[in-house]
Amino acid sequence: MQDPTLLTGRVLRTLANPFKGPAEETMRIETDWGLVLHRGHIADIGPAADLRKNWPQVTEIAYGRDLICPGFVDAHVHYPQTAIIASWGKRLIDWLNSYTFPEEMRFDDPAYAHEVAARYLDLTTANGTTTVSSFCTIHPASVDALMNEAQRRGQRIVAGKTCMDRNAPEELRDTAQSAYDDSKALLEKWHGVDRLAYAITPRFSPTSTPDQMSALGALWAEYPDCLMQTHLSEQTDEIGWVKSLYPEARDYLDTYEAHALLGANGLYGHAIHLEPRERDRLAEVGAALVHCPTSNTFIGSGLFDMAGLMADGHRIGLATDTGGGSSFSMLRTMAAAYEIGQLRGTPLHAAQLIWLATAGSAEALRMGDRIGTLDKGMEADLVVLDLASTAAIAQRAGRAESDWDDLFATIMMGDDRAIRATWIGGQVAG
């Protein structure tokens, strides 16, 4: 497909954060609009008739009633868990020991890592996801595999070597020094190359000694523009374990803060069972929390306080948490976020759900100036949604009272069949 290209249909416009104002004023669905893609970016956006007039030589792809959205941004995943997704019946610690660690041992084989990385990105692209932030394994080859595959596809991605030097099988342990050395080498190799970014990645406090946490904190201080991703307060028994390992800590968050692993570029996955001090401190430093709803229900973690944390001014992204999360689909993830909101008595509007999966997650990754919205000059990562992709959805859409009602049916009932097309860097993918 040669640039420039005009895509026309219904277009999702992001004007502001729908958690901070009326949902249907901060987000708009425009009918008979379009956008022009040129050299990997959005060159223009507006009513389709105006774009045809202003770009007379453009090639047009007409999507009709389909909805053109920013590509989905998945802010917390474990691509090495692709093959063990939807494994039965374990909570967090048993999940790691029974499923995750045995599978991650296989990633010392670069060929296997490349095979899974390609399969993972195929699956996420088929589900409309254009950017992910992924934990890898302790093996540098696992990072190289995902970065190489994303680079080949021209994809924006964040990834990092997972660091662990205790409470894991010997084959999956590094050391404080090797975690620092490997992470620094990978960071210098990949960070800022093409559309790739590196994230310093301690798995979580129980699998890192204080020495390793301090080493990674020192590395982050050397490269403060990098993201740092980890886990926080996912399950109550995990929190008890952390307290036993770090008896001097005020709370779970303090195990990171004491080792210089708390900051504005930090990504803290789950964050369900936060204490008041933790909530206040995370908001104070401007860190990002990442909501993983299908994972939280699948392994029985708890109910994330979206409404309360948003009201307190937290930055929040949305994620599948593959493979603790039970789906590669951000549509399914949005549906689960809605269901958790219902259980907490705070249902989310369709505009809030789609914002979390696009602009919200992009902002969590500190990439909101490049991806997550369909604005002129932004990178051309898009997903086109068929809002009548199955007979069940089509009959519901026929009763829709508004464009948002129409979209909500696809959020709640849609899957990869709803993905009409995924565009990455201005090129149709798949």
N, C-alpha and C positions, 0 to 999 in steps of 0.2 A: 504494500500500500504506500503510495507516494504522497508526501505532504505537498500542499495543504489539503486537508480533508474536512468536510463539513458533516457533522453528525446532527441530525434533527430528530425531535420527538418531544416528550415531556422532559424538563430539566429541573433537577434539584438545586436550589440556590440556598447558600448558607450566609445569612446576614449577621447573625450573632448567636451566642450560646443560648439554646432554648431552655436551659435551666435558670437563666437569669432574666427572662422576659417571656411574654406570651408566645407559646410554641409556634403558632401559625403566623406570627409577625416576624419572628427571628429566623424562621425557615419558610421557604416558598417553593411550591411546585408550579412551574410555569408551563403552560400548554403552547405547543407550536413554537418552541424555542430551538436553539441549537448552539453549537460551539465549533470553532474552527481549530483544528489541530495542525501545528506546523513546527517541524524540527523538535519534536518531543515535548512541546509545551502547548498550552491553550493560548492561541493567538487572538481570539475574539470570542465573545459570547453575547447573546441577545436574541431578539425575535428572529425566527427563521427567515422571514421575508427580508429583513434588513441585512442579514448576513449574505443571502443570495445576491443582493444588490451590490454589497460592498466587496464581495469576493466572487466576481463573475466567472472566473476560470476554475473554481474549486470543484472537486469531486464530492458529490453528496451521497451520504448513506442515510436513508430515511428509516427511522425506527418507529414512526407512527405514534401509537399510544404507549410504547415502552418508555420507561423512566431512566434517563441518563443520570447517574450518580457518581460522586467520587469513588474511586476504588476503595474497597474495604481495607482497613488497617487493623491488624491483629497484634496487640501490644504485648503479648506474653504467651510464648509457645515453647514446646520442647520437640523440635523436629525428630530427634532420635527415638521418640516414643511413637512414631507413626505406626509401626507394625503391631504395637500392643494396645492401641486404642480400644476402648470398650472391653477391657478385661474385667472379669467378674469379682465383686464382693470384698474389696479391701479398703481400709482407711489409709490415711497418708503414709504412716511409717511402714505398715505391712505392704502397701502398694510399692513403695520404693524397693523393699527387700525382695518381694516376690516377682515383680514384673520389671521395674525400671532398671535396677542395677544389672540383672542378667542380660537384658537387651543392650544396655550401654556398653557392656564389655565387648560386644561385637564390633564396636566402632574403632577398635585398634587396627582394623582392616580398611585401608583407604578405599578399596573397591566397593566394599559394603556401604561405607559412608556415602560415597558418590551415588550409589544405587538408591539409597533411601532419600538422600537430598533431592534427587531428581523426581522421585515419586511424590515426595511431600509437596514440592512446588507445583507439580502437575495437579495434585488434588486441590491445593488452595486456589490456584488459578481457575480451575473449573468451578470453584465456589465464589468467584468474584473478588478474592483477596489479592491485593497488589503489593502490600508491604507487610512484613512480619518482623517481630523482635524475638529472636530465638536463643534459648539456651542450647549449647552443643554438649559434648561430653568432655572428659578431661583430656582427650586425645587432640592434639593440634590438627591432625588430619580431618577430624570431624568439622572443624571450623573451615579449613581449606575447601572441603567438599561443598559445603553450603554456599560459601562465598563464590567459588568458581562457577557453580551452577547458576546463582543469581546474576553474576556478572555476564555470563553467556546470554542470559535472557534480557539483559538491560534493566534489571529489577532493582528497586530501592529496598534495602534490607538492613537489619541490625542483627548482629550475632556475636557470641563470645564463648570462649572455652569455659566450661563449668569447672570450678575449683573445689576440691574436697581433700582434706588430709586426715580425716578421722570419721568414725561411724559409717564406714562404707567398706565394701570388699577391698582387699589389698590391691587387686588389679585396677581399681578405680580411684586410688589415692595418689595424689601428688604430694608435694611438700610446700611449705611456705615459700621457699626460694624458687622451686621450679614453677609454682603457680605464678609468681611474679615474673620470672624470666620468660616463660611460655606466653603469658598474656601480653607482655610488652612486645615481644617479637611479632605476635599475631596482630597486635594493634598497629605497629609500625608498618606491617606488610599490607594491611587491608583498610585501615581507617581513612576515609576520604577518597578512596580510589573509586572512580566512576560513581555509582550510586550506592556504595557500600559504607557501612559504619560499624565500628566495633563497640561492644559493651563489656566492661569489666564485670565478671560474673561469678561471685561466690554463690554456690547453690542456696545455702541458708546457714544460719549460725550453728546448728547442731553438727554439720559436716565440715566445719572449718575451726581449727584451733585459734585461740587469740593471736598467735604469731602469724598465721596465714591471713587473718582478717586485717591485721596491721600492715602486712606486706601489700595487700590489695588496696588498702586505704592510702598507702604511700604512692602506689602507682596512679591512683585516681588523682591525687594531688599534683602529680607530674603532668597529667593529661586531663585537666578539669573540664574540657569541652566534650569529652566522651560521656556516654551514658554509663550508669552502673545499674545492673538488674539483679534482683534477688527475690526472696519470699519473706513474708511477714504475717504472723498471726493468722495462719490458715485454719488450724484446728486446736481445740482446747488441750488435748493431750500433747501436742507439739509444743504449746506454750509452757506446759509443765516441764517438759524435757529441757527446753531452753533455760528455764529457771534453775534446774539442777546442774546444768553445765556452766552457767554463768551466774553463780550465786551473788556476786557483787553488783550485778546489773539492776537498775531501777525497774526495768521492764524489757520486753523483747526488743523494742526499737533501740534501747540503750546499748544492746550488744553490737549494733552497727555504729551508733553514734560515737561510742568510746573508741572506735578504731577508724574514725574518719571516713565512714561509709554512709553518712547521711548528708544529702545535699540536694540542690535544686535539680540536678540532672539524674537523680535517683529514681528508679522504677521499682515499686514495692508491690509484688503480686499478692493478691487475695485481701489482706488487711481487713479481715472480718471482725476479729475479736480485739479491737483496739481499746486501750485504756485512755482515760481523758488526757493524760500527759502526752501520750503518743499522738493522739489526734491533733492536739494543739501544736506540738513540735513539728509534725509533718506539714501542717498548714503554714507554720511560720517560715520554714525554709523553702517552701514552694515545691516540695517533692511531688511526684506523681504516684497515685494509687491505680492499680489495675484490677478491674472487676472480672472474675472468671466464673460466670454463673453456671454453666453446664458442669464444670469441674466441682464447684462447691456443692451441688446437689448430688452428683454422681458418687463422690466419695464421702458424702455426709459431713461437710465442713461447717455449714451454717449459712446465714442470710446476710449478705452485704448491705450496709446502711447507705444506699445511694442518696436518698433524699436528705438525710442528716448531714452526710459528708459534703454534698454539694452546697447545702445551706451554709456550711462552715467555710466555704471557699476553697475546698480541695480541688486539685487537678486530677481528673479521673479518665482513664481509658478503659476499653473493653477488649476481652480476649477469649479465645477458645481454650487456652491452656491444654492443647494437644499434648499427650494423650490422656492425662487425667480428665480433661474435658472430653466429652463423648461425641463430638462432632467437629469436622473441619469447617463447617459452615458458619459464617458470621450472621446469616439470617437466623439459624437455629439459636445462636448465642444471644441475639437480640430478643428472641422469643423467651428464652430462659430468664433474661434480665427483667422482662416484663412480668413473668410469673413470680420471680422473687420479690419484685416491687409490690405485686398484689398480696403476697403473703405478709409483707410488712405494712400493708394498708396504704401504699403510695404507688399506684400504677403509673407507668410512664407513657407519655404520648408518643405516637409514631415518630414525630419530629425529634424527640429526645433520643429515641432508640437509634435512629439512623445517624444522628449527630455523634453519638458515642462511638459508633462503628467507623466513622470517617474523621471528621474534624477533631472530635474529642481525643481519639487515640493518636491522631497525628500530633496534636498539641502535647499529649503525654510524652511522646517521643522527641519533643522539641523540633518537630519538622512541620509545624503548621504553616510556615512560610513557603513550603514547597509542595506539600500534598494535603489531601483531606478536604479541599473545597474546589469548586469549579469556577475559579476566578482567572481573569486574564493574567498571563505570565506564570501560572502554576504549571507544574509538571503534569503531563497528560496521562495520568493513571485513572482509569474510569471503569465502572461496571454498568452495564445496561440490563435493567430488570424487566422481564416479561411479567406483567402483573396479572396475567391470566394463564399461567403456565400449566395448570392441571385442571381437570374438569371440576374438582372441588373448589379450587380457588376461583375459577372463572364464574361459577354460579354465585359465589359470594360477592365477587367484584361487580356482578350485574346488579346487585342491590346497594352498592356503595353510594353514600350520600355526599362524599367529597373525595378529592384526590388523596387526602390523608387516610380516609377510611379504606380506599382502594389499596394503598401501600400497606396499611396495617394487616390486611388479610394475607399478603405475601410474606410479611415479616413473621406472622404466626404460623403459617402453613407451608411456606416455601422451602425449597432445597435447591440443589444444583440445577434442576430443570428450569428454575426461574432465571438463570443466568443466560441472557441472550448473547452477551459478548463481554469479554474482559479485554481492556486495552491497557498496555503497559508501555510507558514512554512513547505514546503516540502511535503504537502499532498494535493491531489486534493480536491477541495471544491465543495459543492453543491450536 
